[in-house]
């Protein structure tokens, strides 16, 4: 079974191979480093929200947390 993302990955690998160039990993502004930094910020933000919904005056049960998080996903996309 071949997923769409696998097909896209294969196409991009072929294109990169043809261009004979790879991303410069020494570049502080490379896409990979920027993406990793963004992922860390997003992950930390997500964990902060989850912690807030799990303790203190904002404490919610699991179903309420899922509804809130689902709505956050909807509005952020």
N, C-alpha and C positions, 0 to 999 in steps of 0.2 A: 504494500500500500504506500503510495507516495502522496504526501500532503502538499498543499499549495506552498507552504513556507519552505519545504524542501526543494521544490522546483525553483522558487525564487533564489534560494541560496545557491543552487547549482548554476543558475544563469549568472549570478553575480560573480561566482568563482571563475566561470569561463571568461567573463568580461575582464576581470582583474588579471587573469592569466594572459589574455590577449594584449592588454595595455602594458604589460611588463613592469607595472609599478605597484608597490604596496604602500600602505599607510606608514608614514614616518613616525615610529613610536617614541622618538626622542622629542618630538614637537609637543610642547605643553598644551597646544590648542588642537591636538589631533582629535578626530571624532570619537575615538575609543575613550580617551581620557575625559573628554567633556561628557560623554554618555555615562561613564562610571560615576563622575561627580554628581550628575543629575540624579542618577539612580539612588545614590546614597542620600541625597537631600530628600528625595521622594520617600524612601524607606524610613528615614528618621521621622519625617512628618507623619507618615502613616502610623508608625509605632506610637508617637505622641498622642494621636487621636484615639487609638485603641486603648492606651493606658488611661486617658481621661475618661473614656466611657466605661472603664472597669473599676474605678475607685472614686471615693469622695462623693460630693453632692450630685455629680453627673452620672453616677453608677447606674448602668442599665443591664437588663437581662440579655441573654445571648440573642434572642430574636429581635429585640429593639436595637441592639448594636448592629446586627446584620442589615436591618432596614436603613439605619442612619448611614452606614458605610456604602450601601448600595446606592442611596440617593447622592452621596458625595461623588461616587463614580459617575453617575449620570450627568451631574452638572459640570464635572471636570473634563468630560470628553467632548 
